């Protein structure tokens, strides 16, 4: 304790001593603070100023809080659904479900075209962690080179096709690969179209292109009903693309296509195709076509051409062969058209089957002279004889009796100059000039089948009218359509149109039977046990190198029906022979006989046993 000393003056007893801070080297007292010269002393804040500053700070904090809360309200209350939807969309994957294409069958239900299950292997490159590893695992299974797979799996974007038409056996093997290798892979429906009959009926059935659309034949015409309606698979996936078991699955199933049943008979079609192939195997026949039509219904039961094609290999076939010549290629029919010429004359009352005409071996037609196959002295032909001997001069004489304009009307009634209306694409209307524009030579050529062009189907349809008591029924090739649910819709039979009277048709049948009978031009068209009515044709073929008939060869034809006493089938045959001068009765008639024979036997047609009538072709 310090020694007591005297108290400072004026200091009250008990007051505390204010300590003096020692400063300076001697430790003497000094002020607690020191201002530099020229500076102002800071004045302490008053209460009002402190309150104002606090209020501003509080306002700032409140404003910041309002902004944050408002943003949260917008995010969760206003935009929350949108953000949630965006997140959901990011997890969703949508894949098409292709409808199974409907079948095409023949009249007996034999399948001509059908689809089998296969897959399109695709990938989302953003989910593939190691493209090289995945490519190495898939290259053998898919049959795609490794470098190609690596390039596809490394692309930008979220969708790439690795392989089409992959069998389900292969996709099952891919599913057995490690999950890390499968990541990003997706299998989509990609059915494969098969044609079990191959080239048999191929030109009529048609084919399907790479995109799955019908590009020819029935496949094209009935695309809408065959294709069905595609569905859609929409599923929720996890981060590596695997479906979430309890996730969203909004799948719309596909509606499979309908089955189209044809009027075609596959067995008969096979025989027709084989017969034509044999005809084309010689060195003279470049192309051949044939069609078989049912007389009472107009149904086409066979239709073929040579050369044909297999729809399953259309992409490796010469594009020039991918048509249907029976209804798309035109030719000058020649003498088979004389049946129409004589039908017009008889219907107009200018002649009967027994009318006799004195027919010279040639006739003047404007600036040209038309002759019979061989010039001859005048012969007294019956009208039956004119057709049986295929007299050009006699046919022109009868056509002149009818008159050009009236004769043109009959040609059009029989279907020339217009399409038949069959349910197939690419049909030609042929070429028939208006009679008002005919020259004298053209007016003489048309009645004998020159100067007019037809299709094989048109000629079959014309003879169907004669075989059907003068009533023409438009040809058709589709019988019914069966939907995926089993509903069957029959295709209605077209209504017939009378072309000539029954009496005229009967007389033409008698006359056409004489063509195949003794003294006619087509004894090779006969069929044992059956009576046959038909007509040969031999028309000059234009030479594509010169544009004239010289050196062009011939189109040889035969069109007929049987049995003549109860017609069931019409068969039309034409052969294009650029280097041959053989006549229709020599080369086309035997083809007709082979086809018609099988059609009658397979169709269960029984000969009536009625004898063929005797025919008077000429008079003394």
C-alpha positions as CSV (number, residue, x, y, z in Angstrom):
1,X,0.0,0.0,0.0
2,X,1.4,3.5,-0.9
3,X,2.2,5.8,2.0
4,X,-0.5,8.2,3.0
5,X,0.0,11.7,2.0
6,X,-1.9,14.9,2.0
7,X,-5.1,14.9,-0.1
8,X,-5.3,17.2,-3.1
9,X,-7.0,20.4,-2.5
10,X,-10.7,20.6,-3.1
11,X,-11.0,16.8,-3.5
12,X,-13.7,15.4,-1.4
13,X,-13.0,12.6,0.9
14,X,-13.8,9.2,-0.7
15,X,-13.6,10.4,-4.4
16,X,-11.7,8.1,-6.7
17,X,-8.4,9.1,-8.1
18,X,-8.4,9.4,-11.8
19,X,-5.5,7.4,-13.1
20,X,-3.0,9.2,-15.3
21,X,-1.8,7.2,-18.3
22,X,2.0,7.4,-18.4
23,X,3.3,8.5,-21.8
24,X,6.5,9.5,-23.2
25,X,9.9,8.4,-22.4
26,X,9.6,9.7,-18.8
27,X,6.2,8.2,-18.3
28,X,4.7,11.5,-17.7
29,X,1.0,12.0,-18.2
30,X,-0.3,12.9,-21.6
31,X,-3.7,13.2,-23.4
32,X,-5.7,10.0,-24.3
33,X,-6.0,11.0,-27.9
34,X,-4.3,13.4,-30.2
35,X,-5.6,15.1,-33.3
36,X,-3.4,15.9,-36.1
37,X,-3.3,19.6,-37.0
38,X,-5.9,20.6,-39.5
39,X,-8.4,17.7,-38.8
40,X,-12.0,18.0,-37.5
41,X,-13.2,16.2,-34.5
42,X,-16.0,13.6,-35.4
43,X,-19.2,14.4,-33.7
44,X,-21.1,11.4,-32.1
45,X,-24.4,10.4,-33.8
46,X,-27.5,11.5,-32.2
47,X,-30.5,9.3,-31.5
48,X,-32.5,10.6,-34.5
49,X,-29.7,9.8,-36.9
50,X,-29.3,6.3,-35.6
51,X,-33.0,5.6,-35.9
52,X,-33.1,6.8,-39.5
53,X,-30.2,4.5,-40.4
54,X,-31.9,1.5,-38.8
55,X,-35.1,2.2,-40.7
56,X,-33.3,2.2,-44.0
57,X,-31.5,-1.1,-43.2
58,X,-34.8,-2.6,-42.1
59,X,-36.4,-1.5,-45.3
60,X,-33.7,-3.1,-47.4
61,X,-34.0,-6.4,-45.5
62,X,-37.7,-6.4,-46.0
63,X,-37.4,-5.6,-49.7
64,X,-34.9,-8.4,-50.1
65,X,-37.2,-10.8,-48.2
66,X,-40.1,-9.9,-50.4
67,X,-38.1,-10.5,-53.6
68,X,-37.0,-13.9,-52.4
69,X,-40.4,-14.9,-51.2
70,X,-42.0,-13.6,-54.5
71,X,-39.5,-15.7,-56.5
72,X,-40.4,-18.7,-54.5
73,X,-44.1,-18.1,-55.0
74,X,-43.5,-17.8,-58.8
75,X,-41.4,-20.9,-58.9
76,X,-43.6,-23.1,-56.8
77,X,-47.0,-21.6,-57.4
78,X,-47.1,-20.1,-60.9
79,X,-44.3,-21.8,-62.8
80,X,-44.2,-24.9,-60.7
81,X,-46.4,-27.0,-63.0
82,X,-44.4,-26.0,-66.0
83,X,-41.1,-26.9,-64.4
84,X,-42.5,-30.1,-63.1
85,X,-43.8,-30.9,-66.6
86,X,-40.4,-30.0,-68.1
87,X,-38.8,-32.4,-65.7
88,X,-41.3,-35.1,-66.5
89,X,-40.8,-34.5,-70.3
90,X,-37.1,-34.9,-69.8
91,X,-37.7,-38.3,-68.3
92,X,-40.2,-39.4,-71.0
93,X,-39.4,-41.3,-74.1
94,X,-41.8,-41.7,-77.0
95,X,-41.4,-44.5,-79.5
96,X,-43.7,-45.5,-82.5
97,X,-45.5,-48.8,-82.5
98,X,-45.9,-49.9,-86.1
99,X,-49.1,-51.7,-87.0
100,X,-48.7,-55.2,-88.4
101,X,-49.4,-54.9,-92.2
102,X,-52.3,-57.1,-93.3
103,X,-52.0,-60.2,-95.3
104,X,-52.9,-60.7,-99.0
105,X,-54.4,-64.0,-99.8
106,X,-55.8,-65.8,-102.9
107,X,-59.4,-66.8,-103.2
108,X,-58.8,-70.0,-101.1
109,X,-57.0,-68.2,-98.3
110,X,-53.4,-69.1,-99.4
111,X,-51.1,-66.4,-98.3
112,X,-49.4,-64.4,-101.0
113,X,-48.0,-61.6,-98.7
114,X,-47.5,-61.3,-95.0
115,X,-45.4,-59.6,-92.4
116,X,-43.2,-61.1,-89.6
117,X,-42.1,-59.5,-86.4
118,X,-38.8,-57.8,-86.5
119,X,-37.2,-54.8,-84.8
120,X,-35.4,-51.6,-85.6
121,X,-32.4,-51.2,-83.3
122,X,-31.9,-47.6,-82.4
123,X,-29.9,-45.7,-79.8
124,X,-29.8,-42.5,-77.8
125,X,-26.1,-41.5,-78.1
126,X,-26.2,-39.2,-75.0
127,X,-26.8,-42.3,-72.9
128,X,-24.1,-44.4,-74.4
129,X,-21.1,-44.1,-72.1
130,X,-18.6,-46.1,-74.2
131,X,-19.4,-46.2,-77.9
132,X,-16.5,-48.4,-78.8
133,X,-17.4,-51.1,-76.2
134,X,-21.1,-51.0,-77.3
135,X,-20.1,-51.3,-81.0
136,X,-17.9,-54.2,-80.3
137,X,-20.7,-56.0,-78.5
138,X,-23.2,-55.3,-81.3
139,X,-21.2,-55.7,-84.5
140,X,-21.6,-59.4,-85.0
141,X,-25.2,-59.5,-83.9
142,X,-26.3,-56.7,-86.2
143,X,-23.9,-57.4,-89.0
144,X,-22.8,-53.8,-89.0
145,X,-19.0,-52.9,-89.1
146,X,-17.6,-51.6,-85.8
147,X,-16.4,-48.3,-87.2
148,X,-19.9,-47.6,-88.6
149,X,-21.5,-48.3,-85.2
150,X,-18.9,-46.2,-83.4
151,X,-19.6,-43.3,-85.7
152,X,-23.4,-43.6,-85.1
153,X,-23.1,-44.0,-81.4
154,X,-20.9,-40.9,-81.2
155,X,-23.2,-38.5,-83.0
156,X,-24.9,-35.5,-81.5
157,X,-28.6,-35.8,-80.9
158,X,-30.7,-38.4,-79.1
159,X,-31.8,-40.7,-81.9
160,X,-29.9,-42.9,-84.4
161,X,-30.8,-46.1,-86.3
162,X,-28.2,-48.8,-85.9
163,X,-30.0,-51.6,-88.0
164,X,-33.4,-52.3,-89.6
165,X,-35.4,-55.5,-89.8
166,X,-33.5,-57.3,-87.0
167,X,-35.0,-60.6,-86.0
168,X,-36.4,-61.0,-82.6
169,X,-33.9,-63.8,-81.9
170,X,-31.1,-61.2,-82.3
171,X,-32.8,-58.6,-80.1
172,X,-33.3,-61.3,-77.4
173,X,-29.5,-61.8,-77.5
174,X,-28.9,-58.1,-77.2
175,X,-31.1,-58.0,-74.1
176,X,-28.8,-60.5,-72.5
177,X,-25.8,-58.2,-72.7
178,X,-24.6,-56.3,-69.6
179,X,-26.8,-53.3,-68.6
180,X,-24.0,-50.9,-69.2
181,X,-23.7,-52.1,-72.8
182,X,-27.5,-51.9,-73.4
183,X,-27.7,-48.4,-72.0
184,X,-29.3,-46.1,-74.6
185,X,-30.4,-48.9,-76.9
186,X,-34.1,-49.0,-77.9
187,X,-36.0,-51.6,-80.0
188,X,-38.8,-50.4,-82.3
189,X,-41.2,-52.5,-84.3
190,X,-40.0,-52.9,-87.9
191,X,-41.9,-55.8,-89.5
192,X,-40.5,-57.6,-92.5
193,X,-42.7,-58.2,-95.6
194,X,-42.5,-61.7,-97.1
195,X,-43.9,-63.1,-100.3
196,X,-44.0,-66.9,-100.0
197,X,-45.2,-67.5,-103.6
198,X,-42.3,-65.5,-105.0
199,X,-42.9,-64.5,-108.6
200,X,-46.2,-66.3,-108.8
201,X,-48.7,-63.4,-108.7
202,X,-45.9,-61.0,-108.0
203,X,-46.9,-58.4,-110.6
204,X,-50.4,-58.3,-109.3
205,X,-49.6,-58.4,-105.6
206,X,-46.9,-55.7,-105.9
207,X,-44.4,-54.9,-103.2
208,X,-43.6,-52.7,-100.2
209,X,-40.8,-50.1,-100.2
210,X,-38.2,-49.5,-97.5
211,X,-40.4,-47.1,-95.6
212,X,-43.2,-49.7,-95.4
213,X,-45.5,-48.2,-98.1
214,X,-47.0,-50.1,-100.9
215,X,-45.3,-49.2,-104.2
216,X,-47.0,-51.4,-106.7
217,X,-50.0,-53.7,-107.3
218,X,-52.5,-54.5,-104.5
219,X,-49.9,-53.4,-102.0
220,X,-50.2,-49.9,-103.5
221,X,-53.9,-49.7,-104.2
222,X,-55.0,-51.0,-100.8
223,X,-52.2,-49.3,-98.8
224,X,-54.6,-47.6,-96.4
225,X,-56.4,-50.8,-95.3
226,X,-53.3,-53.0,-95.4
227,X,-51.1,-50.6,-93.4
228,X,-53.4,-50.2,-90.4
229,X,-52.9,-47.4,-87.8
230,X,-49.6,-47.0,-86.0
231,X,-49.6,-46.7,-82.2
232,X,-47.3,-44.9,-79.8
233,X,-45.3,-46.0,-76.7
234,X,-44.7,-43.2,-74.2
235,X,-42.8,-44.3,-71.1
236,X,-40.8,-42.7,-68.2
237,X,-37.2,-43.7,-68.0
238,X,-34.4,-43.2,-65.5
239,X,-31.1,-41.4,-66.0
240,X,-29.6,-44.2,-68.2
241,X,-32.7,-44.8,-70.3
242,X,-34.2,-47.8,-68.6
243,X,-38.0,-47.8,-68.0
244,X,-39.1,-46.9,-64.5
245,X,-41.3,-49.8,-63.3
246,X,-43.7,-47.6,-61.5
247,X,-43.3,-44.7,-63.9
248,X,-45.7,-43.2,-66.4
249,X,-46.7,-45.6,-69.2
250,X,-49.0,-43.8,-71.7
251,X,-49.1,-46.3,-74.6
252,X,-51.6,-46.1,-77.4
253,X,-51.7,-49.6,-79.1
254,X,-51.5,-50.0,-82.9
255,X,-54.4,-51.2,-85.0
256,X,-53.2,-53.9,-87.3
257,X,-53.9,-53.8,-91.0
258,X,-56.7,-55.7,-92.7
259,X,-56.4,-58.8,-94.8
260,X,-57.2,-58.4,-98.5
261,X,-58.5,-61.5,-100.2
262,X,-58.1,-61.7,-104.0
263,X,-60.1,-63.5,-106.6
264,X,-56.8,-65.0,-107.8
265,X,-56.3,-68.8,-107.7
266,X,-52.7,-69.4,-106.7
267,X,-52.5,-72.8,-108.4
268,X,-53.9,-71.6,-111.7
269,X,-51.6,-68.6,-111.4
270,X,-48.7,-70.9,-111.1
271,X,-49.6,-72.8,-114.2
272,X,-50.1,-69.7,-116.2
273,X,-46.8,-68.3,-115.1
274,X,-45.0,-71.6,-115.9
275,X,-46.7,-71.7,-119.3
276,X,-45.6,-68.2,-120.2
277,X,-42.1,-68.8,-119.0
278,X,-41.9,-71.8,-121.3
279,X,-43.1,-69.6,-124.2
280,X,-40.5,-67.0,-123.4
281,X,-37.8,-69.6,-123.3
282,X,-37.6,-69.8,-127.1
283,X,-35.4,-67.4,-129.0
284,X,-38.3,-65.6,-130.7
285,X,-40.7,-64.6,-127.9
286,X,-39.5,-61.5,-126.0
287,X,-42.6,-61.0,-123.8
288,X,-45.8,-62.9,-123.1
289,X,-48.9,-62.0,-121.2
290,X,-52.1,-63.9,-120.2
291,X,-55.2,-63.3,-118.1
292,X,-58.0,-65.7,-117.1
293,X,-61.4,-64.2,-116.2
294,X,-64.5,-65.8,-114.9
295,X,-67.3,-65.3,-117.3
296,X,-70.3,-64.8,-115.0
297,X,-68.6,-62.6,-112.4
298,X,-65.8,-60.8,-114.2
299,X,-63.4,-62.0,-111.6
300,X,-59.8,-62.3,-112.6
301,X,-58.6,-65.7,-111.5
302,X,-55.1,-65.5,-113.0
303,X,-52.9,-62.7,-114.5
304,X,-49.3,-63.0,-115.4
305,X,-46.6,-61.9,-117.8
306,X,-43.1,-63.0,-118.8
307,X,-40.6,-62.0,-117.7
308,X,-42.0,-61.5,-114.2
309,X,-40.4,-60.6,-110.9
310,X,-40.3,-61.7,-107.2
311,X,-41.7,-58.9,-105.0
312,X,-39.3,-59.9,-102.2
313,X,-36.4,-59.0,-104.5
314,X,-37.8,-55.9,-106.2
315,X,-34.8,-53.7,-105.2
316,X,-32.5,-55.9,-107.2
317,X,-34.8,-56.2,-110.2
318,X,-34.5,-54.3,-113.4
319,X,-36.9,-51.3,-112.9
320,X,-38.4,-51.8,-116.4
321,X,-39.8,-55.2,-115.2
322,X,-41.6,-53.8,-112.1
323,X,-44.9,-53.3,-113.8
324,X,-47.9,-55.3,-114.9
325,X,-47.9,-55.6,-118.7
326,X,-51.3,-57.3,-118.7
327,X,-52.9,-54.0,-118.0
328,X,-50.2,-51.4,-118.7
329,X,-48.6,-52.4,-122.0
330,X,-50.5,-51.8,-125.2
331,X,-50.3,-53.5,-128.6
332,X,-52.2,-53.7,-131.8
333,X,-54.6,-56.7,-131.4
334,X,-54.9,-57.8,-135.0
335,X,-57.6,-60.2,-136.0
336,X,-58.9,-60.9,-132.5
337,X,-60.7,-57.5,-132.9
338,X,-62.7,-58.9,-135.8
339,X,-65.2,-60.5,-133.4
340,X,-66.1,-57.0,-132.2
341,X,-66.4,-55.8,-135.8
342,X,-68.8,-58.6,-136.8
343,X,-70.8,-58.3,-133.5
344,X,-71.5,-54.7,-134.4
345,X,-72.6,-55.7,-137.9
346,X,-75.0,-58.4,-136.7
347,X,-76.3,-56.1,-133.8
348,X,-77.0,-53.4,-136.4
349,X,-78.9,-55.8,-138.6
350,X,-76.4,-55.7,-141.4
351,X,-75.8,-59.4,-141.4
352,X,-76.3,-62.7,-139.7
353,X,-73.9,-65.6,-139.2
354,X,-75.2,-67.2,-142.4
355,X,-75.2,-64.1,-144.6
356,X,-73.1,-64.7,-147.7
357,X,-70.7,-62.0,-149.1
358,X,-68.7,-62.2,-152.2
359,X,-65.2,-61.4,-150.9
360,X,-62.3,-60.5,-153.1
361,X,-58.7,-61.0,-152.0
362,X,-58.1,-57.3,-151.7
363,X,-59.9,-54.0,-151.2
364,X,-59.0,-50.3,-151.8
365,X,-58.8,-48.1,-148.7
366,X,-57.8,-44.6,-149.6
367,X,-54.3,-44.6,-150.9
368,X,-53.6,-48.2,-149.8
369,X,-54.7,-51.6,-150.8
370,X,-55.6,-54.1,-148.0
371,X,-55.4,-57.8,-148.7
372,X,-56.3,-61.0,-147.0
373,X,-53.4,-63.0,-145.6
374,X,-53.1,-64.4,-149.1
375,X,-54.6,-62.6,-152.1
376,X,-57.3,-64.7,-153.8
377,X,-60.0,-64.6,-156.4
378,X,-63.5,-63.6,-155.1
379,X,-64.9,-66.2,-152.7
380,X,-68.5,-66.5,-151.4
381,X,-67.9,-66.5,-147.7
382,X,-70.6,-66.8,-145.1
383,X,-70.1,-64.3,-142.3
384,X,-69.1,-67.3,-140.2
385,X,-66.5,-68.1,-142.8
386,X,-65.2,-64.6,-142.8
387,X,-64.4,-64.9,-139.1
388,X,-63.2,-68.5,-139.3
389,X,-60.8,-67.7,-142.2
390,X,-60.0,-64.3,-140.7
391,X,-60.7,-62.4,-143.9
392,X,-59.5,-58.8,-143.7
393,X,-61.5,-57.8,-146.8
394,X,-64.8,-59.4,-145.6
395,X,-64.4,-57.7,-142.2
396,X,-63.8,-54.3,-143.8
397,X,-66.8,-54.7,-146.0
398,X,-69.0,-55.4,-142.9
399,X,-67.5,-52.4,-141.0
400,X,-68.4,-50.1,-143.9
401,X,-72.0,-51.3,-143.7
402,X,-72.0,-50.3,-140.0
403,X,-70.4,-46.9,-140.5
404,X,-67.4,-45.4,-138.8
405,X,-69.1,-43.5,-136.0
406,X,-71.4,-46.4,-135.1
407,X,-68.6,-48.8,-135.2
408,X,-66.6,-46.6,-132.9
409,X,-69.5,-46.6,-130.4
410,X,-69.4,-50.4,-130.3
411,X,-65.7,-50.5,-129.8
412,X,-66.1,-48.2,-126.8
413,X,-69.0,-50.3,-125.5
414,X,-66.7,-53.3,-125.5
415,X,-64.3,-51.4,-123.3
416,X,-61.7,-50.2,-125.9
417,X,-60.3,-46.7,-125.4
418,X,-60.9,-46.6,-121.6
419,X,-59.6,-48.3,-118.5
420,X,-61.5,-51.4,-117.2
421,X,-61.7,-50.1,-113.6
422,X,-59.8,-53.1,-112.1
423,X,-58.4,-52.4,-108.6
424,X,-54.8,-52.1,-109.7
425,X,-52.5,-49.1,-110.5
426,X,-50.9,-48.3,-113.8
427,X,-53.7,-49.4,-116.1
428,X,-53.6,-48.0,-119.6
429,X,-56.7,-47.0,-121.5
430,X,-55.2,-48.1,-124.8
431,X,-55.4,-45.9,-127.9
432,X,-58.6,-45.4,-129.9
433,X,-58.8,-42.4,-132.1
434,X,-62.1,-40.6,-132.6
435,X,-63.7,-41.9,-135.8
436,X,-64.2,-38.3,-137.0
437,X,-60.4,-38.2,-137.4
438,X,-60.1,-41.5,-139.3
439,X,-58.6,-41.4,-142.7
440,X,-59.9,-43.9,-145.3
441,X,-56.9,-46.2,-144.6
442,X,-57.4,-45.9,-140.9
443,X,-61.1,-46.7,-141.2
444,X,-60.1,-49.9,-143.0
445,X,-57.3,-50.8,-140.5
446,X,-59.3,-50.5,-137.3
447,X,-61.9,-53.2,-138.1
448,X,-59.0,-55.7,-138.6
449,X,-57.1,-54.7,-135.4
450,X,-54.5,-52.3,-136.8
451,X,-54.4,-48.6,-136.0
452,X,-55.9,-49.2,-132.5
453,X,-54.0,-50.4,-129.4
454,X,-55.3,-52.4,-126.5
455,X,-54.2,-54.2,-123.4
456,X,-54.5,-57.9,-122.8
457,X,-57.0,-57.2,-120.0
458,X,-59.2,-55.1,-122.4
459,X,-59.4,-57.9,-124.9
460,X,-60.3,-60.5,-122.3
461,X,-63.0,-58.1,-121.0
462,X,-64.4,-57.7,-124.6
463,X,-64.7,-61.5,-125.0
464,X,-66.2,-61.9,-121.6
465,X,-69.1,-59.8,-122.8
466,X,-69.6,-62.1,-125.8
467,X,-69.3,-65.2,-123.5
468,X,-71.8,-63.7,-121.0
469,X,-74.7,-63.4,-123.4
470,X,-73.7,-59.9,-124.4
471,X,-73.3,-58.4,-120.9
472,X,-70.0,-57.0,-120.0
473,X,-68.9,-57.0,-116.4
474,X,-65.9,-54.9,-115.4
475,X,-63.0,-57.1,-114.3
476,X,-62.1,-57.2,-110.6
477,X,-59.4,-58.8,-108.6
478,X,-60.4,-58.3,-105.0
479,X,-63.0,-60.4,-103.2
480,X,-63.1,-59.1,-99.7
481,X,-61.4,-57.1,-96.9
482,X,-61.2,-58.5,-93.4
483,X,-60.4,-56.0,-90.6
484,X,-58.1,-56.9,-87.7
485,X,-61.2,-57.4,-85.5
486,X,-62.5,-60.0,-87.9
487,X,-65.1,-57.8,-89.6
488,X,-65.4,-59.0,-93.3
489,X,-66.4,-56.6,-96.0
490,X,-67.2,-58.2,-99.3
491,X,-66.3,-56.2,-102.4
492,X,-69.5,-55.8,-104.4
493,X,-69.6,-57.2,-107.9
494,X,-69.8,-54.5,-110.5
495,X,-73.1,-54.2,-112.3
496,X,-73.1,-55.6,-115.9
497,X,-73.7,-53.4,-118.9
498,X,-75.4,-54.9,-122.0
499,X,-73.2,-54.5,-125.0
500,X,-75.0,-56.5,-127.6
501,X,-78.2,-58.7,-127.5
502,X,-78.1,-62.3,-126.4
503,X,-79.0,-63.3,-130.0
504,X,-75.9,-61.5,-131.3
505,X,-73.7,-63.0,-128.6
506,X,-75.0,-66.5,-129.4
507,X,-74.2,-66.0,-133.1
508,X,-70.7,-64.8,-132.3
509,X,-70.1,-67.8,-130.1
510,X,-71.1,-70.1,-133.0
511,X,-68.8,-68.2,-135.3
512,X,-65.9,-68.2,-132.9
513,X,-66.3,-72.0,-132.4
514,X,-65.8,-72.3,-136.1
515,X,-62.4,-70.6,-135.8
516,X,-61.2,-73.6,-133.7
517,X,-63.1,-76.1,-135.8
518,X,-62.3,-77.8,-139.1
519,X,-61.1,-75.2,-141.7
520,X,-60.6,-72.5,-139.1
521,X,-57.3,-70.8,-138.3
522,X,-56.8,-72.2,-134.8
523,X,-57.1,-76.0,-134.6
524,X,-54.2,-75.9,-132.1
525,X,-56.6,-74.1,-129.7
526,X,-58.8,-77.2,-129.3
527,X,-59.1,-78.9,-125.9
528,X,-60.1,-82.6,-125.8
529,X,-63.6,-83.1,-124.4
530,X,-64.5,-79.4,-124.4
531,X,-66.0,-77.1,-127.0
532,X,-63.9,-74.0,-127.5
533,X,-64.7,-70.6,-129.0
534,X,-61.9,-68.2,-129.8
535,X,-60.1,-66.0,-132.3
536,X,-56.5,-65.7,-133.5
537,X,-54.6,-62.5,-134.1
538,X,-51.4,-61.6,-135.9
539,X,-50.6,-57.9,-135.9
540,X,-47.5,-56.2,-137.2
541,X,-45.2,-54.9,-134.5
542,X,-43.7,-51.4,-134.9
543,X,-39.9,-51.6,-135.2
544,X,-38.6,-49.3,-132.4
545,X,-35.4,-48.7,-134.4
546,X,-37.1,-47.4,-137.5
547,X,-40.6,-46.4,-136.3
548,X,-42.2,-48.4,-139.1
549,X,-43.6,-51.9,-139.3
550,X,-40.7,-53.1,-141.5
551,X,-38.6,-55.6,-139.6
552,X,-40.6,-55.3,-136.4
553,X,-42.0,-58.8,-136.2
554,X,-45.5,-59.5,-134.9
555,X,-47.8,-59.6,-131.9
556,X,-49.5,-63.0,-132.0
557,X,-52.7,-63.4,-129.9
558,X,-55.5,-65.7,-129.1
559,X,-58.6,-64.9,-127.1
560,X,-61.3,-67.3,-126.4
561,X,-63.7,-69.0,-123.9
562,X,-64.9,-72.4,-123.0
563,X,-67.0,-74.5,-122.8
564,X,-68.6,-72.8,-125.9
565,X,-71.9,-74.3,-125.0
566,X,-71.8,-73.0,-121.3
567,X,-68.9,-70.5,-121.0
568,X,-67.1,-70.5,-117.7
569,X,-63.7,-68.9,-118.4
570,X,-62.1,-66.4,-120.8
571,X,-58.4,-66.6,-121.5
572,X,-56.5,-64.0,-123.4
573,X,-52.9,-64.6,-124.5
574,X,-50.5,-62.4,-126.4
575,X,-46.9,-63.0,-127.4
576,X,-44.5,-60.3,-128.6
577,X,-42.2,-61.9,-131.2
578,X,-39.8,-59.3,-132.8
579,X,-38.0,-61.7,-135.0
580,X,-40.8,-64.1,-136.0
581,X,-43.5,-64.2,-138.6
582,X,-45.4,-67.1,-137.0
583,X,-49.2,-66.5,-136.8
584,X,-51.3,-66.5,-133.7
585,X,-52.9,-69.9,-134.5
586,X,-49.4,-71.4,-134.5
587,X,-47.9,-70.0,-131.3
588,X,-50.5,-68.3,-129.2
589,X,-53.3,-70.9,-129.6
590,X,-51.3,-73.7,-127.9
591,X,-50.6,-71.4,-124.9
592,X,-54.3,-70.6,-124.7
593,X,-55.2,-74.3,-124.8
594,X,-52.7,-75.3,-122.0
595,X,-54.0,-72.5,-119.7
596,X,-57.7,-73.1,-120.5
597,X,-57.4,-76.8,-120.0
598,X,-56.1,-76.4,-116.5
599,X,-58.6,-73.7,-115.6
600,X,-61.5,-76.0,-116.7
601,X,-60.2,-79.1,-114.9
602,X,-59.2,-77.3,-111.7
603,X,-62.5,-75.4,-111.7
604,X,-64.4,-78.7,-111.8
605,X,-66.0,-78.0,-115.1
606,X,-67.5,-81.1,-116.6
607,X,-67.9,-81.4,-120.4
608,X,-71.5,-81.4,-121.6
609,X,-70.9,-84.0,-124.2
610,X,-72.9,-82.0,-126.7
611,X,-71.4,-82.3,-130.2
612,X,-69.9,-79.3,-131.9
613,X,-72.2,-78.0,-134.7
614,X,-71.3,-78.2,-138.4
615,X,-70.2,-75.0,-139.9
616,X,-70.7,-73.6,-143.3
617,X,-67.8,-71.3,-144.2
618,X,-68.2,-70.9,-148.0
619,X,-70.9,-71.6,-150.5
620,X,-70.3,-73.0,-154.0
